[in-house]
Amino acid sequence: MGEYYDSGTEGYATIGSPRNDPYVITVSATNNRGSGAQSAQTMTSYSSKGPTALDHIVKPDLVAPGNVVVSLMASRNTTLITTYPGLAVYPCDTTRTNCGPAYGQPQHLKLSGTSMAMPVICGVATLVLLQTPSLTPDQVKARLMKTAWKGFGPSTTATNLTTGTTYQIEQDIFSIGAGAVDAAAALADTDLAPASVGSALSPVAVFDPITNTINITGAPGTVWNNSAVWGNSVVWGNSVVWGNSVVWGNSVVWGNSNGSLGDGN
């Protein structure tokens, strides 16, 4: 089935091992703002962002809803619930308007994070494999990335509820990857990447200090070099363009102050 990892919650150029492995699917979280519509999704402020620090691999690969996700509670006596009782989701009455301890003990809790987004990707991958069991891990990864929803705008905002400070969040290739996983589109798609191991390796971002642009470079033999079906604009959409203005001048990501790339490129 392949390997799947949440991206973490550390900021730009902080996606580390094992999430920086180009073979795996690395997942960040979106906020669907209480809506089931794809178009309602925006990037979360806490998801780690790419590229990877030394080899500049484009990560994350995909995003999925991970903000205030309600899931089953394993036990009401866990440290998480006893320490943060506000995470508990209590039952409601028959009208679904009145909820709380008066209507029973909580059996669900709500959490936010990339770890809540990752199971969404795993679930869609499972559906794809149930439909076509012969797919290799690379073929599954390529299909999920190609069919991902790519309608994100260039940026969004998030407000710190404690301080009231509003921050701008870029929605570029290093934040959303190939886009938000789309189960229906993935199941409807029939394009096949090569079955060979490594055909869907995450590409490398190469910064050109002369033109101040980033080029996305796929390794030889990867599916991304087939521009007809799997080219950059097909898989990553406009986020490739928006990513061009994000991180230059950042010596941690791109090398020393004269703009040259660090080791690994």
VENDANOR-V337272 format. One record per residue. N is the residue number from 1. SS is DSSP state (~ for helix, > for strand, _ for the rest). PSI is psi in whole degrees, 0 to 359 (999 if undefined). OMEGA is omega in radians with two decimals (NA if undefined). Layout:
BEGIN
n=<N | N>
ss=<SS | SS>
psi=<PSI | PSI>
omega=<OMEGA | OMEGA>
END
This chain:
BEGIN
n=<1 | 2 | 3 | 4 | 5 | 6 | 7 | 8 | 9 | 10 | 11 | 12 | 13 | 14 | 15 | 16 | 17 | 18 | 19 | 20 | 21 | 22 | 23 | 24 | 25 | 26 | 27 | 28 | 29 | 30 | 31 | 32 | 33 | 34 | 35 | 36 | 37 | 38 | 39 | 40 | 41 | 42 | 43 | 44 | 45 | 46 | 47 | 48 | 49 | 50 | 51 | 52 | 53 | 54 | 55 | 56 | 57 | 58 | 59 | 60 | 61 | 62 | 63 | 64 | 65 | 66 | 67 | 68 | 69 | 70 | 71 | 72 | 73 | 74 | 75 | 76 | 77 | 78 | 79 | 80 | 81 | 82 | 83 | 84 | 85 | 86 | 87 | 88 | 89 | 90 | 91 | 92 | 93 | 94 | 95 | 96 | 97 | 98 | 99 | 100 | 101 | 102 | 103 | 104 | 105 | 106 | 107 | 108 | 109 | 110 | 111 | 112 | 113 | 114 | 115 | 116 | 117 | 118 | 119 | 120 | 121 | 122 | 123 | 124 | 125 | 126 | 127 | 128 | 129 | 130 | 131 | 132 | 133 | 134 | 135 | 136 | 137 | 138 | 139 | 140 | 141 | 142 | 143 | 144 | 145 | 146 | 147 | 148 | 149 | 150 | 151 | 152 | 153 | 154 | 155 | 156 | 157 | 158 | 159 | 160 | 161 | 162 | 163 | 164 | 165 | 166 | 167 | 168 | 169 | 170 | 171 | 172 | 173 | 174 | 175 | 176 | 177 | 178 | 179 | 180 | 181 | 182 | 183 | 184 | 185 | 186 | 187 | 188 | 189 | 190 | 191 | 192 | 193 | 194 | 195 | 196 | 197 | 198 | 199 | 200 | 201 | 202 | 203 | 204 | 205 | 206 | 207 | 208 | 209 | 210 | 211 | 212 | 213 | 214 | 215 | 216 | 217 | 218 | 219 | 220 | 221 | 222 | 223 | 224 | 225 | 226 | 227 | 228 | 229 | 230 | 231 | 232 | 233 | 234 | 235 | 236 | 237 | 238 | 239 | 240 | 241 | 242 | 243 | 244 | 245 | 246 | 247 | 248 | 249 | 250 | 251 | 252 | 253 | 254 | 255 | 256 | 257 | 258 | 259 | 260 | 261 | 262 | 263 | 264 | 265>
ss=<_ | _ | _ | > | > | > | _ | _ | _ | _ | _ | > | _ | _ | _ | _ | _ | _ | _ | _ | _ | _ | _ | _ | > | > | > | > | > | > | > | _ | _ | _ | _ | _ | _ | ~ | ~ | ~ | _ | > | > | _ | _ | _ | _ | _ | > | _ | _ | _ | _ | _ | _ | _ | > | _ | _ | _ | _ | > | > | > | > | _ | _ | _ | > | > | > | > | _ | _ | _ | _ | _ | _ | ~ | ~ | ~ | ~ | ~ | _ | ~ | ~ | ~ | > | > | _ | _ | > | _ | _ | _ | _ | _ | _ | > | _ | ~ | ~ | ~ | _ | _ | _ | _ | > | > | > | > | _ | _ | ~ | ~ | ~ | ~ | ~ | ~ | ~ | ~ | ~ | ~ | ~ | ~ | ~ | ~ | ~ | ~ | ~ | ~ | _ | _ | _ | _ | _ | ~ | ~ | ~ | ~ | ~ | ~ | ~ | ~ | ~ | ~ | _ | _ | > | _ | _ | _ | _ | _ | > | > | > | > | > | _ | _ | _ | _ | _ | _ | > | > | > | > | > | _ | _ | ~ | ~ | ~ | ~ | _ | _ | _ | > | _ | _ | ~ | ~ | ~ | ~ | ~ | ~ | _ | _ | _ | _ | _ | _ | _ | _ | _ | _ | _ | _ | _ | _ | _ | > | > | > | > | > | _ | _ | _ | _ | > | > | > | > | > | _ | _ | _ | _ | _ | ~ | ~ | ~ | _ | ~ | ~ | ~ | ~ | _ | ~ | ~ | ~ | ~ | _ | _ | _ | ~ | ~ | ~ | ~ | ~ | ~ | ~ | _ | _ | _ | _ | _ | ~ | ~ | ~ | ~ | _ | _ | _ | _ | _ | _ | _ | _ | _ | _ | _>
psi=<335 | 179 | 142 | 134 | 142 | 154 | 342 | 185 | 58 | 348 | 192 | 143 | 33 | 12 | 106 | 191 | 141 | 5 | 340 | 0 | 123 | 345 | 333 | 168 | 118 | 132 | 133 | 171 | 144 | 165 | 115 | 5 | 38 | 10 | 152 | 1 | 138 | 320 | 346 | 345 | 138 | 161 | 143 | 154 | 337 | 349 | 138 | 153 | 156 | 189 | 173 | 152 | 318 | 315 | 0 | 37 | 138 | 114 | 152 | 173 | 323 | 163 | 160 | 160 | 131 | 12 | 123 | 55 | 130 | 129 | 171 | 142 | 127 | 319 | 144 | 355 | 11 | 156 | 325 | 314 | 321 | 330 | 323 | 73 | 341 | 347 | 342 | 141 | 113 | 156 | 165 | 169 | 183 | 340 | 347 | 17 | 335 | 120 | 155 | 183 | 334 | 343 | 12 | 173 | 146 | 140 | 359 | 162 | 163 | 133 | 158 | 146 | 168 | 335 | 339 | 336 | 325 | 316 | 334 | 315 | 316 | 321 | 317 | 319 | 321 | 318 | 318 | 318 | 326 | 325 | 320 | 84 | 342 | 352 | 140 | 165 | 320 | 323 | 323 | 313 | 312 | 319 | 317 | 322 | 319 | 321 | 2 | 150 | 131 | 29 | 16 | 143 | 176 | 330 | 168 | 183 | 156 | 143 | 129 | 116 | 341 | 314 | 341 | 3 | 135 | 134 | 148 | 135 | 119 | 141 | 65 | 187 | 333 | 358 | 315 | 354 | 231 | 355 | 191 | 131 | 140 | 102 | 315 | 316 | 321 | 321 | 333 | 341 | 144 | 1 | 137 | 124 | 161 | 145 | 351 | 147 | 130 | 2 | 342 | 32 | 135 | 135 | 178 | 139 | 122 | 120 | 129 | 107 | 344 | 314 | 355 | 45 | 160 | 130 | 139 | 117 | 120 | 143 | 153 | 136 | 355 | 156 | 336 | 344 | 353 | 93 | 338 | 317 | 325 | 19 | 170 | 316 | 333 | 316 | 317 | 348 | 211 | 347 | 338 | 317 | 314 | 332 | 348 | 339 | 21 | 307 | 13 | 157 | 351 | 99 | 338 | 322 | 312 | 3 | 209 | 179 | 347 | 3 | 356 | 154 | 151 | 185 | 147 | 359 | 999>
omega=<-3.11 | -3.14 | -3.05 | -3.14 | 2.98 | -3.03 | -3.02 | -3.04 | -2.98 | -3.12 | -3.07 | 3.04 | -3.10 | 3.12 | -3.06 | -3.10 | 0.00 | -3.05 | -3.11 | 3.13 | -3.10 | -3.14 | -3.00 | 3.02 | -3.14 | -2.94 | 2.99 | -3.01 | 3.02 | 3.07 | -3.13 | 3.00 | 3.06 | -3.11 | 3.06 | -3.10 | 3.08 | -3.05 | 3.13 | -3.05 | 2.98 | -3.11 | 3.08 | -3.11 | -2.99 | -3.12 | 3.03 | -3.06 | 3.13 | -0.03 | 3.09 | -2.88 | -3.02 | -3.07 | 2.99 | 3.06 | 3.14 | 3.09 | -0.01 | 3.09 | -3.08 | 3.00 | 3.12 | 3.14 | -3.13 | -3.08 | -3.12 | 3.11 | 3.12 | -3.13 | -3.13 | 3.09 | -3.14 | -3.12 | 3.11 | -3.08 | 3.13 | 3.12 | -3.12 | -3.09 | -3.14 | 3.13 | -3.10 | -3.09 | 3.12 | 3.11 | -3.10 | 3.09 | -3.06 | 3.09 | 3.14 | 3.05 | -3.06 | 3.13 | -3.12 | 3.13 | 3.13 | -3.08 | 3.08 | -3.09 | -3.13 | -3.07 | 3.06 | 3.12 | 3.13 | 3.06 | -3.14 | 3.03 | -3.13 | -3.13 | 3.06 | 3.08 | 3.11 | 3.09 | 3.06 | 3.12 | -3.06 | 3.14 | 3.08 | 3.11 | 3.14 | 3.13 | 3.12 | 3.09 | 3.11 | 3.10 | 3.13 | -3.14 | 3.07 | 3.12 | -3.12 | -3.05 | -3.07 | -3.09 | 3.06 | 3.09 | 3.13 | 3.13 | 3.08 | -3.14 | -3.12 | -3.12 | 3.13 | -3.13 | -3.12 | -3.05 | -3.13 | 3.11 | -3.00 | -3.05 | 3.12 | 3.00 | -3.10 | -3.10 | 3.03 | 3.13 | 3.05 | -3.11 | 3.05 | -3.05 | 3.14 | -3.07 | -3.08 | -3.13 | 3.12 | -3.12 | 3.03 | 3.14 | 3.09 | 3.10 | -3.07 | -3.09 | 3.14 | 3.07 | -3.04 | -3.13 | -3.14 | 3.11 | -3.10 | -3.11 | -3.09 | -3.04 | -3.10 | -3.14 | -3.14 | -3.14 | -3.14 | -3.05 | 3.12 | 3.12 | -3.11 | 2.95 | 3.06 | -3.10 | -3.06 | 3.12 | 3.12 | -3.11 | 3.12 | 3.06 | 3.06 | -3.06 | -3.13 | 3.06 | -3.12 | -3.11 | 3.07 | -3.08 | 3.13 | -3.09 | -3.09 | 3.10 | 3.09 | 3.05 | 3.11 | -3.02 | 3.08 | 3.11 | 3.09 | 3.12 | 3.11 | -3.05 | -3.07 | 3.13 | 3.08 | -2.99 | -3.08 | -3.06 | -2.95 | -3.07 | -3.06 | -3.09 | 3.12 | -3.02 | -3.05 | 3.10 | -3.08 | -3.10 | 3.05 | -3.13 | -3.09 | -3.14 | -3.05 | -3.04 | -2.97 | -2.85 | 3.10 | -3.06 | 3.13 | -3.04 | 3.10 | -3.08 | -2.91 | 3.11 | -3.05 | -2.98 | 3.13 | 3.03 | -3.13 | -3.13 | 3.10 | 3.14 | 3.09 | 3.09 | NA>
END
